[in-house]
């Protein structure tokens, strides 16, 4: 039985190449061109049919259809239409040629194409490149790249990966151990072993290897690659791993990155929409919605315009059902994502650590000196406060009082101003004091900042919540108390598999009932995070639906936001905070309270992990975002310092195997 068709463009019934060739000729005849007719016809024919149209056009009019389209059309619309008219192999060849010609190299294009194509597609690409440009593709890649990045590209260009039905069961455990020994288990990295295994073993075999690797290393192969490799070689190997796990998810990520933020990476957008429209676009759409809580269709609609937009939307094939029903492959991916989340042990790392040669009396005197006389030495204050752990700061506060007879917090408040004051004072408070202060601020005035309340209550441990309430927190926010997360009574411990299945069935069966909110609340607000990961995994199996989409569709207001935050936090808490930071800084203006709240509260817990998630999702470092957003120089310095304190030490620690 053949594989089910997952594309959005298929053969047109009652196809007539001669008639289509004539219609295109008429659309381009005379003054101007009928762009609507051109895009409608080309996007409703398969690539094989387009090649027949091209041949008919030449035989009927003695002209090359692609040349005429280039002459009549312009800009991104022209590139998209012409890309659709080429065969897949010649389209890939053209993209590779554009990527390596000229002074620079588009490594992202090389990575995307060579990491994702099958053996047959690679062989066709090499032949098409030779035919179109009279050059050897391997030689051109060798001349334009270097190091281990070049070696892996050459391996992929051979198109010799074992076929998917080749699984050497006796080698699965050995390969996983070899990968571990080549990286995590030694000083330095044996890149050749990574290249040999990831470049040649079959997809099915490597999927089993990756599962076995997680058992050995207690971390994913992706996390190991990030810590062991660097630069373009790291990005290439990550792309290979992502394509082995799921090509639709890999392309969904590439599409999202091509459209997020200011500007659009149109070459990437065009290349993927053209190359996947007859392959797996339906699955890419589902993976896109699964990961980004927004349909690919809507993102294209928001990010593009004109005939270019209409053509892309035709290739996309329609907006997805917001009910959360999964296509089969997307359901498998969602199930696997939750399984990976439940199995992987993530080492959380802050960016602020205890100062080695700590002397609280010396620090207290230095702070007093920085605030005495005319003006304030803000740099000294920043250096001391951001290079001491919170416990050490509390000791400085006590010594400052006993040694100098002054209240350090009061002195700082009188000497600093605006965001710098808020940030320094926040760092000087104990975590419980700070959270209580943030909760109080969220409820001051006429309105309530529910997003802040939800963020704090959803992400804090039982002990942190109880300590926060012991700091004389106001009870004004009781409209959220029905969530029960204010009690600090969430269960702790591992998942109970039998109970997880029962909880999943309760949620699945009640996703459209009148008491749905009560059922969801009784489980999401009381079960431990490890248990909920298993619940959400089984929910996919029971309902073939996405828990996040159900929440977004069936719930509303603050309750929806709270449930959604719980799910995101359970799935990946550093990713949740990275998203909150991005939202705090994107667009016009900055949500300084949110920025300060997260930077202060996570600096000793998981800010290093948050930084990694931020860069992976937004392709820009948190450091860069803060630099762009913050206008007050002292605040820029402080926020960067807090995020990246001991940055050199952190870099050496994460890359010390390479450094040695």
C-alpha positions in Angstrom: 0.0 0.0 0.0 1.4 3.4 -1.0 1.9 6.2 1.5 -1.1 8.5 1.9 -0.8 11.8 0.0 -0.2 14.6 2.4 0.3 17.5 0.0 -2.1 20.4 -0.9 -1.5 20.4 -4.6 -2.6 17.4 -6.7 -3.2 16.5 -10.3 -6.0 18.5 -11.9 -8.7 16.3 -13.3 -9.5 16.7 -17.0 -6.1 18.2 -17.6 -5.3 19.6 -21.0 -1.8 20.9 -21.4 -2.5 22.6 -24.7 -5.5 24.5 -23.4 -3.5 25.6 -20.3 -0.6 26.8 -22.4 -3.0 28.9 -24.5 -4.6 30.3 -21.3 -1.2 31.4 -20.0 -0.2 32.9 -23.4 -3.4 34.9 -23.4 -2.9 36.0 -19.8 0.5 37.5 -20.8 -0.5 38.9 -24.2 -0.8 42.6 -24.9 -0.4 45.4 -22.4 0.0 44.1 -18.8 -0.7 40.6 -17.6 -3.6 38.8 -15.9 -1.8 37.8 -12.8 -4.8 36.3 -11.1 -5.3 34.0 -14.1 -1.7 32.9 -14.0 -1.6 32.2 -10.2 -5.0 30.4 -10.3 -3.9 28.1 -13.2 -0.4 27.3 -11.9 -1.4 26.6 -8.3 -4.1 24.2 -9.4 -1.8 22.0 -11.4 0.7 19.5 -10.1 4.4 19.9 -10.9 4.2 17.0 -13.5 1.3 18.8 -15.2 3.2 22.1 -15.2 6.1 20.4 -17.1 3.6 19.3 -19.7 2.2 22.8 -20.0 5.8 24.2 -20.4 6.4 21.7 -23.2 3.1 22.5 -24.9 3.8 26.2 -24.6 7.1 25.8 -26.4 5.7 23.6 -29.2 2.7 26.0 -29.7 4.4 29.4 -29.5 8.1 28.6 -29.9 8.9 30.4 -26.7 10.1 29.3 -23.2 7.3 29.7 -20.7 9.6 30.4 -17.8 11.3 33.2 -19.8 7.9 34.8 -20.6 6.9 34.6 -16.9 10.1 36.2 -15.8 9.5 39.0 -18.4 5.9 39.6 -17.3 6.1 39.3 -13.6 8.2 41.0 -11.0 9.6 40.6 -7.4 8.6 37.9 -5.0 5.5 36.9 -7.0 7.8 36.2 -10.0 10.2 34.1 -7.9 7.3 32.1 -6.5 5.6 31.4 -9.8 8.9 30.6 -11.6 9.9 28.3 -8.7 6.6 26.4 -9.2 7.3 26.0 -12.9 10.7 24.2 -12.3 11.0 20.6 -11.5 11.8 19.9 -7.8 15.4 18.9 -8.7 16.0 22.0 -10.8 14.4 24.2 -8.2 16.7 22.8 -5.5 19.7 23.3 -7.8 18.8 26.9 -8.5 18.4 27.5 -4.7 21.8 25.9 -4.0 23.4 27.9 -6.8 22.0 31.2 -5.4 23.2 30.2 -1.9 26.8 29.8 -2.8 27.3 32.3 -5.6 28.9 35.7 -4.8 30.9 36.8 -1.8 28.8 35.2 1.0 27.2 31.9 1.5 23.6 31.3 2.5 24.4 28.4 5.0 20.7 28.2 6.1 19.7 27.3 2.6 22.4 24.6 2.2 21.4 23.2 5.6 17.6 23.2 4.9 17.9 21.4 1.5 20.7 18.9 2.2 19.4 17.9 5.6 15.9 17.2 4.5 16.1 15.5 1.1 15.9 11.8 0.4 18.7 9.8 -1.3 16.8 10.0 -4.6 16.2 13.7 -4.3 19.9 14.3 -3.6 20.9 12.3 -6.7 18.4 14.2 -8.9 19.7 17.5 -7.4 23.3 16.7 -8.2 22.4 15.7 -11.8 20.2 18.8 -12.3 23.0 21.1 -11.0 25.5 19.6 -13.4 23.0 19.9 -16.3 22.0 23.5 -15.5 25.3 25.0 -14.6 27.9 22.6 -16.1 29.6 22.4 -12.7 30.1 19.7 -10.0 28.0 20.5 -7.0 30.3 18.7 -4.6 33.3 20.7 -5.8 31.4 24.0 -5.5 30.3 23.1 -1.9 33.9 22.2 -1.0 35.1 25.5 -2.4 32.6 27.5 -0.5 32.5 25.9 3.0 35.0 24.6 5.5 35.7 22.3 8.5 33.3 19.8 9.9 30.4 21.7 8.4 31.8 20.9 4.9 32.5 17.3 5.8 28.9 16.7 6.8 27.6 18.4 3.7 29.7 16.2 1.5 28.5 13.1 3.3 24.9 14.2 2.8 25.6 14.9 -0.9 26.5 11.3 -1.5 22.8 10.3 -0.9 23.9 7.0 0.6 21.8 7.0 3.8 20.5 3.5 4.6 16.8 3.1 3.6 14.1 3.4 6.2 13.5 -0.3 6.4 17.1 -0.9 7.5 17.2 -1.2 11.3 20.2 -2.9 12.8 18.6 -3.7 16.2 21.9 -5.1 17.5 23.6 -1.7 16.7 21.0 0.6 18.2 22.3 0.5 21.8 25.9 0.5 20.5 25.4 3.6 18.3 23.7 5.4 21.2 26.7 4.6 23.4 29.1 5.6 20.6 27.5 9.0 20.3 27.6 9.5 24.1 31.3 8.4 24.2 32.1 10.8 21.3 30.7 13.8 23.2 29.3 13.9 26.7 31.6 11.3 28.1 34.9 12.8 27.2 36.9 16.0 26.9 36.7 17.3 23.4 34.3 15.9 20.8 34.8 13.2 18.2 33.0 15.0 15.4 33.8 12.2 12.9 31.6 9.8 14.9 28.7 12.2 14.8 29.1 12.7 11.1 29.4 9.0 10.3 26.3 7.9 12.3 24.0 10.8 11.6 25.0 11.0 8.0 24.5 7.3 7.1 22.2 5.4 9.4 18.5 5.1 8.3 15.9 7.4 9.7 14.0 4.6 11.5 17.3 3.3 13.0 18.3 6.8 14.2 14.9 7.4 15.8 15.5 4.3 18.0 19.1 5.5 18.6 17.9 8.9 19.9 15.5 7.2 22.3 18.3 5.0 23.6 20.6 8.0 23.9 18.2 9.8 26.2 18.2 6.8 28.5 22.1 6.8 28.6 22.7 10.6 28.8 19.5 11.7 30.6 19.3 14.5 28.0 18.2 14.7 24.4 20.6 14.3 21.5 19.7 17.9 20.6 20.9 19.2 23.9 24.1 17.3 23.6 24.7 18.7 20.1 24.1 22.2 21.4 26.7 21.7 24.2 29.3 19.8 22.1 29.2 21.5 18.7 29.1 25.1 17.5 28.4 27.4 14.5 27.2 26.2 11.2 28.2 22.6 12.0 26.0 22.6 15.1 23.0 24.1 13.1 23.5 21.5 10.4 23.5 18.6 12.8 20.5 19.9 14.7 18.7 20.2 11.3 19.6 16.6 10.5 18.3 15.4 13.9 15.1 17.4 13.5 14.4 16.0 10.1 15.0 12.5 11.4 12.5 13.1 14.2 10.0 14.8 12.0 10.4 16.7 8.7 7.0 18.4 9.0 8.0 19.8 12.4 11.4 20.9 11.0 9.8 22.8 8.1 7.1 24.3 10.4 9.9 25.8 12.5 11.7 27.1 9.4 8.5 28.7 8.2 7.8 30.3 11.5 11.3 31.8 11.7 10.9 33.1 8.1 7.9 35.2 9.1 8.3 36.2 12.7 9.5 39.7 13.7 10.1 42.6 11.4 10.5 41.6 7.8 10.1 38.3 6.1 12.7 35.8 4.8 10.9 35.5 1.5 13.5 33.2 -0.1 13.0 30.6 2.7 9.2 31.0 2.7 9.0 30.5 -1.1 11.5 27.6 -1.1 9.6 25.6 1.5 6.1 26.4 0.2 7.1 25.3 -3.3 9.1 22.2 -2.3 6.6 20.8 0.2 3.2 21.6 -1.5 3.0 18.2 -3.1 4.7 16.3 -0.3 3.7 17.0 3.3 2.1 20.5 3.5 -0.9 19.2 5.5 1.4 17.8 8.2 3.5 20.9 8.2 0.3 22.9 8.8 -0.6 20.7 11.8 2.9 20.9 13.3 2.9 24.6 12.8 -0.4 25.0 14.8 0.8 22.5 17.4 4.0 24.4 18.1 3.0 28.0 17.7 -0.8 28.1 18.5 -1.5 29.8 15.2 -2.3 28.4 11.8 0.2 28.7 9.0 -2.6 30.1 6.8 -3.2 33.0 9.2 0.5 33.8 9.6 1.0 34.0 5.9 -2.1 36.2 5.6 -0.8 38.6 8.2 2.8 38.7 6.9 2.4 39.0 3.1 0.3 40.9 0.5 -1.0 41.0 -3.0 -0.8 38.2 -5.6 2.2 36.9 -3.7 0.0 36.3 -0.6 -2.8 34.7 -2.6 -0.4 32.3 -4.3 1.2 31.3 -1.0 -2.3 30.7 0.5 -3.2 28.5 -2.4 -0.2 26.4 -1.7 -1.0 26.3 2.0 -4.4 24.9 1.0 -6.6 26.4 3.7 -7.0 27.4 7.3 -7.0 24.6 9.9 -9.9 23.5 12.0 -9.5 25.3 15.3 -11.2 22.5 17.2 -7.8 20.9 17.7 -8.2 17.7 15.7 -4.9 16.2 14.6 -3.9 14.7 11.3 -2.4 11.2 12.0 1.3 12.3 11.7 0.7 15.4 13.8 -1.0 13.3 16.5 2.0 11.0 16.6 4.4 14.0 16.9 2.3 15.6 19.7 2.3 12.3 21.6 6.0 12.0 21.1 6.6 15.6 22.2 4.8 15.0 25.5 6.6 11.6 25.9 10.0 13.3 25.4 9.0 16.1 27.8 8.1 13.5 30.5 11.3 11.5 30.1 13.9 14.2 29.6 15.7 15.4 32.8 16.5 19.0 32.2 19.3 20.5 34.2 18.1 24.0 35.2 20.8 26.6 35.5 20.7 30.2 36.6 23.1 32.9 35.5 23.9 34.3 39.0 25.9 32.2 41.4 27.3 32.8 44.9 30.4 35.1 44.8 33.5 33.1 45.7 35.4 35.6 47.9 32.3 37.0 49.5 32.9 39.7 52.2 29.6 41.2 53.3 31.2 44.0 55.3 33.4 45.1 52.4 30.4 45.0 50.1 28.3 47.1 52.5 31.0 49.7 52.8 31.5 49.8 49.0 27.7 50.3 48.5 27.7 53.1 51.1 30.6 54.8 49.4 28.9 54.5 46.0 25.9 56.4 47.4 27.7 59.1 49.5 28.3 62.6 48.3 27.3 64.2 45.1 26.0 61.8 42.5 25.8 58.0 42.7 28.3 55.4 41.4 25.7 53.2 39.6 28.3 51.0 38.0 29.6 49.9 41.4 26.1 49.2 42.7 25.3 47.2 39.6 28.5 45.2 39.8 28.1 44.2 43.5 24.3 43.5 43.4 24.4 41.4 40.2 27.5 39.4 41.2 26.1 38.2 44.5 23.5 35.5 45.1 20.3 36.4 46.7 21.4 34.8 50.0 24.5 36.9 49.9 22.5 40.1 49.2 20.4 39.4 52.3 23.6 39.1 54.4 24.8 42.5 52.9 21.5 44.0 54.0 21.9 42.8 57.6 25.6 43.9 57.8 24.7 47.3 56.2 22.2 47.8 59.1 24.4 46.6 61.9 27.7 48.2 60.7 26.4 51.5 59.4 23.1 51.9 61.2 21.2 52.5 57.9 18.6 50.7 55.9 20.2 49.7 52.6 16.9 49.4 50.8 15.9 53.0 51.8 19.3 54.3 50.7 19.1 52.6 47.3 15.6 53.9 46.8 16.7 57.5 47.5 19.7 57.3 45.2 18.3 55.4 42.2 15.3 56.1 40.0 12.8 54.6 37.6 13.5 51.1 36.2 17.0 51.0 37.6 15.6 51.5 41.1 12.9 48.9 40.6 15.4 46.3 39.3 18.1 46.9 42.0 15.5 46.8 44.8 13.9 43.7 43.3 17.3 42.0 43.4 17.9 43.0 47.0 14.6 41.5 48.2 14.2 37.9 49.1 12.3 35.8 46.5 9.2 35.7 48.7 9.4 39.5 49.3 9.8 40.1 45.6 6.9 37.9 44.6 4.6 39.4 47.2 5.6 42.9 46.0 4.9 41.9 42.4 1.5 40.5 43.3 0.6 43.6 45.2 1.7 45.8 42.3 -0.4 43.7 40.0 -3.5 44.5 42.0 -3.0 48.2 42.8 -5.2 50.8 41.2 -8.4 50.4 39.3 -7.5 47.4 37.2 -5.7 44.1 37.9 -2.8 42.7 35.9 -4.0 39.2 35.7 -1.2 38.1 33.4 1.3 38.8 36.3 -0.8 37.1 38.9 -1.1 34.0 36.6 2.6 33.9 35.7 3.7 34.0 39.4 1.1 31.5 40.8 1.5 29.0 37.9 5.3 28.8 38.0 6.1 28.9 41.7 6.5 25.8 43.9 4.3 25.0 46.9 6.9 26.3 49.2 7.5 29.5 47.2 3.7 30.2 47.2 3.4 29.6 50.9 6.4 31.8 51.7 5.0 34.5 49.5 1.6 34.5 51.3 3.5 34.7 54.6 4.8 38.1 53.4 1.5 39.8 54.2 0.0 39.5 50.7 -3.3 41.3 50.2 -6.3 39.1 49.5 -7.8 41.4 46.8 -7.2 39.0 44.0 -9.7 36.4 45.2 -11.5 36.4 41.9 -8.7 34.0 40.8 -8.8 31.9 44.0 -11.1 29.3 42.4 -8.0 28.0 40.7 -6.7 26.7 44.0 -3.1 27.4 43.0 -3.0 30.0 45.7 -3.0 27.3 48.4 0.5 26.0 47.5 -1.0 22.5 47.7 -0.1 21.0 44.3 0.8 17.3 44.5 4.5 16.5 44.2 6.3 13.4 42.9 6.3 11.3 39.7 3.4 10.4 37.4 0.9 7.7 38.4 0.4 6.0 35.0 -3.0 4.5 35.8 -4.3 7.7 37.2 -2.8 9.7 34.3 -4.9 7.7 31.8 -8.0 8.2 34.0 -7.3 11.9 34.2 -6.8 12.1 30.4 -10.1 10.3 29.8 -11.9 12.7 32.2 -10.6 15.7 30.3 -11.2 14.2 26.9 -14.8 13.2 27.7 -15.6 16.6 29.3 -14.0 18.9 26.7 -17.4 20.1 25.5 -19.5 19.6 28.6 -21.0 22.2 30.9 -18.8 21.3 33.8 -15.6 21.2 31.6 -13.9 24.1 33.5 -14.4 22.4 36.8 -13.0 19.1 35.5 -10.0 20.8 33.9 -9.4 22.8 37.1 -9.6 19.8 39.4 -6.8 18.2 37.5 -4.6 20.9 36.1 -4.4 22.9 39.4 -3.7 20.0 41.7 -1.6 17.3 39.9 2.2 17.4 39.9 3.9 18.6 36.7 5.5 15.2 35.9 2.0 13.6 36.3 0.4 16.3 34.0 3.0 15.6 31.3 1.7 12.0 31.2 -1.9 13.2 31.3 -1.4 15.5 28.3 0.3 12.7 26.4 -2.5 10.3 27.0 -5.1 13.1 26.2 -3.7 13.1 22.6 -4.1 9.3 22.4 -7.7 9.4 23.9 -9.1 12.3 21.9 -6.8 12.9 18.9 -6.9 16.6 20.1 -4.5 19.2 21.3 -5.1 20.2 24.9 -3.9 23.8 24.2 -6.3 24.2 21.3 -9.2 22.9 23.4 -8.4 25.4 26.1 -8.2 28.3 23.6 -11.5 27.3 21.9 -13.6 26.2 24.8 -12.6 28.6 27.5 -12.3 32.4 27.9 -11.0 35.2 29.9 -8.6 34.9 32.9 -9.5 31.2 33.4 -8.4 30.4 29.8 -5.2 32.3 30.3 -4.5 30.5 33.6 -5.1 27.0 32.1 -3.1 27.8 29.1 -0.2 29.1 31.2 -0.3 25.9 33.3 0.0 23.7 30.1 2.8 25.8 28.7 4.7 25.7 32.0 4.2 22.0 32.3 5.4 21.4 28.8 8.5 23.6 29.0 8.8 26.2 31.7 11.9 28.0 30.4 10.2 28.2 27.0 7.1 29.7 28.7 9.3 32.4 30.3 11.2 33.0 27.0 7.8 33.7 25.3 6.8 36.0 28.2 10.1 38.0 27.8 9.6 38.2 24.0 6.1 39.6 24.4 7.3 42.1 27.0 9.8 43.5 24.5 8.2 43.2 21.1 6.3 46.0 19.4 6.2 49.6 20.5 7.2 50.1 24.1 8.4 47.6 26.7 6.5 46.0 29.5 9.2 46.9 32.0 7.5 45.3 35.0 7.3 41.9 33.2 10.9 42.2 32.0 12.2 43.1 35.5 10.0 40.5 37.2 11.2 37.6 35.1 14.9 38.6 35.0 15.0 39.0 38.8 13.0 35.9 39.7 14.7 33.5 37.3 18.3 34.7 37.5 19.3 32.0 40.0 16.9 29.3 38.8 16.8 28.8 35.0 17.7 32.0 33.2 20.4 30.2 31.3 17.8 27.7 30.0 15.5 30.6 29.2 18.2 32.3 27.2 18.7 29.1 25.2 14.9 28.8 24.5 14.7 32.4 23.5 17.5 32.2 21.0 16.2 28.9 19.5 12.7 30.4 19.0 13.6 33.9 18.0 17.0 33.5 16.4 18.3 36.4 18.4 19.8 36.3 21.8 18.0 37.7 24.9 21.1 39.9 25.3 20.5 41.5 21.8 16.8 42.0 22.5 17.5 43.8 25.7 20.1 46.0 24.1 17.7 47.1 21.4 14.7 47.6 23.7 16.2 49.5 26.6 17.0 53.2 26.1 18.4 54.1 29.5 22.1 53.2 29.5 22.3 52.2 33.1 19.3 50.0 32.8 20.7 48.4 29.6 23.9 47.5 31.5 22.1 46.1 34.5 19.7 43.9 32.6 22.4 42.5 30.4 24.6 42.0 33.4 21.8 40.1 35.2 21.0 38.0 32.2 24.6 37.3 31.3 26.5 37.6 34.6 29.6 35.3 34.5 28.9 35.0 30.8 32.5 34.0 30.1 32.4 31.4 32.8 29.1 30.1 31.5 30.6 29.9 28.0 33.7 28.1 29.1 31.6 25.7 31.1 29.3 24.9 28.3 32.0 24.7 25.7 35.0 23.7 27.8 35.4 20.4 26.0 36.0 22.4 22.8 38.2 24.9 24.5 40.5 22.2 25.9 
